[in-house]
Structure formats: C-alpha cells, structure tokens
Amino acid sequence: MDGTDSKVNLDSIPLFALNVTVRKKLGLYLNPKHTVAADWTAVAETMGFSYLEIKNFEASRNPTKAVLDDWAARNSEASVGKLVSILEEVERKDIVEDLQPLIDEDVRKYLETLKKKAEPPVQVPEVDSCVPRTPERSGLTVDDVPGGIPEMFDAFICYCQSDFEFVLEMIKELEQTEYNLKLCVFDRNVLPGSCVWTITSELIERRCKRMVVVISDEYLDSDACDFQTKFALSLCPGARSKRLIPVIYKSMTKPFPSILRFLTVCDYTRPCTQAWFWVRLAKALSLP
C-alpha cells in the first residue's frame, strides 16, 4: 500500500484495525447486486463460506458487515492483507484503489497503538518480580499499586451506559456473594486521564481472564463495545479459550450480532432459565 510503510506486511494487520468508515464504504460498494462487478456474495464465497451460509447473510441489513464480522471471528488468518487480496481476486481493484488512503490511515493508527503498548526494558538494580513494571501495566486501575504487581480480574465487562443498571446487578450477584469474583467495570475500576483504547486493550488482553459482553440494542450502536468485542475475538479466534461470554438481559428489536452467534449465550430473558442464570455465569467465569 502506497500510503503506509513499505515494510509493513498487511497480512499481519488484523481485520479489526479497519475502522467504521472503511467498513461502511465497503458495504456501499459490495451490498448492491451488480450484473457485472462482483458483489459481497463473491467475496463471501472466496472467503470460504458455504451456499447456505451466504443465503443466511442475505437476511442481514448490511451483509458485507456480517460477512466481515463472521470471517474475522472464525478465521485466525483474517487480516487486512488477506481482505485486499480477496478483493483483487474477485476483480474489485477499484475498491482497493478508492479505499487505499483510508486503509493506510487505519493501519497507521493501529501500528501507533501497538507502539504505545510496547514495553521497553526497565533498568532496575535488582530483579524481584517476573511481572514487568512499566507505565502500561501499572497505574491503570483504582487498586493498582505504583511499581507493584498489576491488579488482575476474573472478567472484563463490556457494556454501554444504558445497560449500567444491569452491570450493577452483576456486581452484586457475582462479587458480593459466595462466588467472590472480581470484575473489571470501566466506570468503577479504571483511573481517568489515559488513552481509552490503550487501557481497554491492556485490560482485556493481560489483566482479565475472560470478557462478559452485555448484548442489547444499544450495544449494537456503541463504537466502544464494537472495538472491545472485536479486539477480544482477535485474541482467541473461534473462542478456543472460551474467553467471551455473551449475556442478554432484556428483549431486543435488532438482530443478535453475527460476530458472536457461534458462542453459547447466557440469556436472562427466558423465565424458564432465569433461576440458573447467575450460577451458569459464575461457573463459566470461575473456570481456570
């Protein structure tokens, strides 16, 4: 790509590095049915989706987005470079050329974020701990001790502000009971004054064993929740480590996110299973 460092291998850049603008423009190009140019169905087929899976995507309001999300969730090799190769393979170089400046900018931002997260060697007279003591790993949360071992959590809670009442109930049921779990709730545990994206990725990747995703109509419109979910999925393609746990606590009018449809859901809206809800969730979070 002309606008990025020529040494950057786009195959090493995960798909979640692409921001909303690029994804929307991809939809504008690929969602309409064309008689000549390849559309989203050709892209999906090249990605390896079956005929029945492609037919299911047709029900989505934005099939291109659904295909990209599902592809990233199930394929550990899903990357910006692979997507560009697929677009070129289906003879949509026009899309690549048009979106190149935006893709380059997203890749640049992603690499800058990685650079900020990099942990330079810390020169100390005596090594007394195997845990790196760097600014990125200490001083992020309320109970962090400066220069000490970073605070660790059983789960990071991904939620939007309109669902905060349920998060408070989650704290009561999982922390203040015999389960004695430790949850990372951004509004409660994170200190103000640092980059939101850097802190979030640090907490999800290194401080929390799992992530609970509170699904709602509002969640689907949240850029922060979208980033957190896709970042966590990029760490465990196919959920091999059982890292993500989707939770539904109220009825929804919008479709369940396709990116999470392969995961078992903890559903609070079903009266017949409500009695087991907190037990199931607590046991899932207590697994090693």
C-alpha positions in Angstrom: 0.0 0.0 0.0 1.5 3.3 -1.0 0.5 5.4 2.0 2.0 3.0 4.6 5.5 2.0 5.4 6.6 -0.2 2.6 8.0 -2.7 5.1 4.5 -3.3 6.7 3.1 -6.7 6.0 -0.6 -6.2 5.7 -1.1 -9.9 6.3 0.0 -9.2 9.9 -2.6 -6.5 10.5 -5.8 -7.9 12.0 -9.1 -7.1 10.4 -10.4 -5.2 13.4 -7.8 -2.5 12.6 -10.1 -1.3 9.9 -12.4 1.5 11.3 -16.1 2.1 10.7 -15.6 4.4 7.7 -13.8 1.8 5.7 -16.4 -0.9 6.6 -19.3 1.4 5.6 -17.7 2.2 2.3 -17.1 -1.5 1.6 -20.8 -2.0 2.2 -21.7 0.8 -0.3 -19.6 -1.0 -2.9 -20.5 -4.6 -2.2 -24.0 -4.6 -0.9 -25.8 -3.6 -4.1 -26.4 -6.5 -6.5 -24.4 -6.0 -9.7 -24.8 -7.7 -13.0 -21.1 -7.1 -14.0 -19.0 -6.3 -10.9 -18.6 -8.8 -8.1 -20.6 -8.1 -5.0 -20.5 -9.3 -1.4 -21.6 -12.8 -2.3 -18.4 -13.3 -4.5 -16.3 -12.0 -1.6 -18.0 -14.4 0.9 -17.6 -17.4 -1.4 -13.9 -16.6 -1.8 -13.6 -16.4 2.0 -14.8 -19.9 2.1 -18.5 -19.5 3.2 -20.9 -22.2 2.0 -24.0 -21.6 -0.1 -26.3 -21.9 2.9 -24.2 -19.5 5.0 -24.3 -17.0 2.1 -28.1 -17.3 1.9 -28.3 -16.6 5.7 -26.3 -13.5 5.2 -28.9 -12.2 2.7 -31.3 -11.6 5.6 -28.8 -9.1 7.1 -29.4 -5.4 6.6 -25.7 -5.0 5.9 -24.5 -8.4 4.5 -21.0 -7.1 3.9 -20.5 -6.2 7.5 -22.0 -9.5 8.6 -19.6 -11.4 6.3 -16.5 -9.5 7.6 -17.5 -9.9 11.2 -18.1 -13.7 10.8 -15.0 -14.2 8.8 -12.8 -12.4 11.5 -14.5 -14.4 14.3 -13.9 -17.8 12.8 -10.7 -17.4 10.8 -7.4 -16.7 12.7 -5.8 -15.7 9.3 -8.4 -12.9 8.6 -6.3 -9.8 8.0 -6.3 -6.5 6.1 -3.8 -8.0 3.6 -6.0 -11.1 3.1 -9.1 -8.9 2.5 -7.2 -6.8 -0.1 -6.1 -10.0 -1.8 -9.7 -11.3 -1.9 -11.0 -8.0 -3.4 -8.3 -8.2 -6.1 -9.1 -11.9 -6.7 -12.8 -11.1 -7.4 -11.6 -8.3 -9.7 -12.6 -5.4 -7.4 -9.4 -3.5 -7.6 -11.5 -0.4 -8.0 -12.5 -0.7 -4.3 -8.9 -1.2 -3.2 -7.8 1.9 -5.1 -10.6 4.0 -3.8 -10.2 2.9 -0.2 -6.4 2.8 -0.1 -5.9 6.1 1.7 -8.4 5.2 4.4 -6.9 1.7 4.8 -3.4 3.2 5.0 -4.6 5.6 7.7 -6.3 2.9 9.8 -3.1 0.7 9.5 -1.0 3.6 10.6 -3.2 4.3 13.6 -3.2 0.6 14.5 0.6 0.4 14.4 0.8 3.6 16.5 -1.4 1.9 19.1 0.9 -1.1 19.1 3.9 1.1 19.5 2.4 2.9 22.5 1.6 -0.5 24.1 5.2 -1.7 23.6 7.0 -2.3 26.8 10.6 -1.0 26.8 13.1 -2.8 29.1 13.1 -1.4 32.6 16.5 -0.9 34.1 16.4 -1.9 37.8 19.3 -2.7 40.1 17.7 -5.9 41.2 15.0 -8.1 39.6 12.5 -9.0 42.3 9.5 -9.9 40.1 8.7 -11.7 36.9 6.0 -9.1 36.1 7.1 -6.1 34.1 6.7 -2.9 35.9 6.0 -0.4 33.2 3.6 2.6 32.9 1.4 0.4 30.6 1.0 -2.3 33.3 0.6 -0.2 36.5 -1.4 2.8 37.5 -4.4 1.9 35.3 -6.9 0.9 37.9 -8.1 2.2 41.3 -6.3 -0.6 43.2 -3.1 -0.6 41.2 0.0 -0.1 43.4 2.5 2.1 41.7 5.5 0.0 40.8 3.8 -3.1 42.1 2.1 -6.1 40.6 -0.8 -5.1 38.3 -4.4 -5.7 39.5 -5.9 -8.8 37.9 -9.6 -9.6 37.2 -11.8 -12.6 36.5 -13.6 -10.8 33.8 -13.8 -7.5 31.8 -17.4 -6.3 31.5 -18.2 -4.9 28.0 -21.3 -2.8 28.2 -22.9 0.5 27.1 -24.0 3.2 29.5 -27.7 2.5 29.1 -27.1 -1.1 30.5 -25.3 0.1 33.6 -28.1 -0.8 35.9 -27.7 -4.5 34.9 -23.9 -4.2 35.4 -24.6 -3.1 39.0 -26.8 -6.1 39.5 -24.0 -8.2 38.1 -21.6 -6.8 40.6 -24.0 -7.6 43.4 -24.6 -11.2 42.2 -21.0 -12.2 41.3 -18.8 -10.1 43.6 -20.8 -9.7 46.8 -21.8 -13.4 47.1 -20.1 -16.7 47.7 -18.8 -16.6 44.1 -16.4 -13.8 45.2 -15.4 -13.0 41.6 -13.5 -9.8 40.7 -15.0 -7.9 37.7 -13.4 -5.1 35.8 -16.0 -2.4 35.3 -14.6 0.5 33.3 -16.5 3.3 35.1 -15.6 1.9 38.5 -12.1 0.4 38.2 -10.3 2.5 35.6 -8.4 5.7 36.5 -9.1 8.7 34.3 -6.5 10.5 32.2 -5.2 7.9 29.8 -6.0 6.7 26.3 -9.2 4.8 26.4 -8.2 2.3 23.6 -4.8 1.6 25.1 -6.2 1.0 28.5 -9.0 -1.2 27.2 -6.8 -3.4 25.1 -4.3 -3.8 28.0 -7.1 -4.8 30.4 -8.7 -7.3 28.0 -5.5 -8.9 26.9 -3.4 -9.0 30.0 -5.5 -8.3 33.1 -8.7 -10.2 32.6 -9.2 -14.0 32.2 -12.5 -13.5 30.3 -14.9 -10.9 28.9 -18.6 -10.7 29.5 -20.4 -8.9 26.7 -23.8 -7.4 27.7 -25.8 -7.5 24.5 -28.6 -5.1 23.8 -29.9 -2.8 21.0 -27.8 0.0 22.4 -24.7 -2.3 22.5 -25.0 -2.7 18.7 -24.7 1.1 18.3 -21.7 1.5 20.6 -18.3 2.1 18.9 -16.5 1.3 22.2 -18.3 -2.0 22.6 -17.6 -2.9 19.0 -13.9 -2.3 19.5 -13.7 -4.3 22.7 -15.6 -7.3 21.3 -13.5 -7.4 18.1 -10.3 -7.0 20.0 -11.1 -9.8 22.3 -12.2 -12.0 19.4 -8.9 -11.3 17.7 -7.1 -12.8 20.7 -9.0 -16.1 20.5 -10.3 -16.8 17.0 -13.1 -19.4 17.2 -13.3 -18.8 21.0 -10.9 -21.7 21.6 -10.0 -20.4 25.1 -13.7 -19.7 25.9 -12.7 -16.1 26.5 -16.0 -14.4 25.5 -19.4 -14.9 27.2 -22.3 -13.1 25.6 -25.2 -12.1 28.0 -28.7 -11.0 27.1 -30.7 -9.5 29.9 -33.6 -7.7 28.1 -35.5 -8.3 24.9 -34.1 -6.9 21.7 -35.6 -5.5 18.5 -32.4 -5.7 16.5 -30.7 -9.0 15.3 -28.2 -10.7 17.6 -24.7 -9.7 16.4 -23.5 -12.3 13.8 -19.9 -12.0 15.1 -21.0 -13.7 18.3 -23.5 -16.2 17.0 -21.1 -19.1 17.3 -20.9 -18.6 21.1 -23.2 -20.1 23.8 -25.3 -17.2 25.2 -26.3 -16.7 28.8 -29.9 -15.5 28.4 -31.7 -13.7 31.3 -34.8 -13.0 29.2 -36.1 -16.6 29.4 -38.2 -17.1 32.5 -37.6 -20.9 32.5 -33.9 -20.5 32.8 -33.6 -17.3 35.0 -33.1 -19.4 38.1 -29.9 -20.8 36.7 -28.6 -17.6 35.1 -26.2 -16.4 37.8 -25.0 -19.9 38.6 -24.1 -20.6 35.0 -22.4 -17.3 34.5 -20.4 -17.5 37.8 -19.2 -21.1 37.0 -18.1 -20.0 33.5 -16.1 -17.1 34.9 -14.6 -19.3 37.6 -13.0 -21.8 35.2 -9.2 -21.7 35.1 
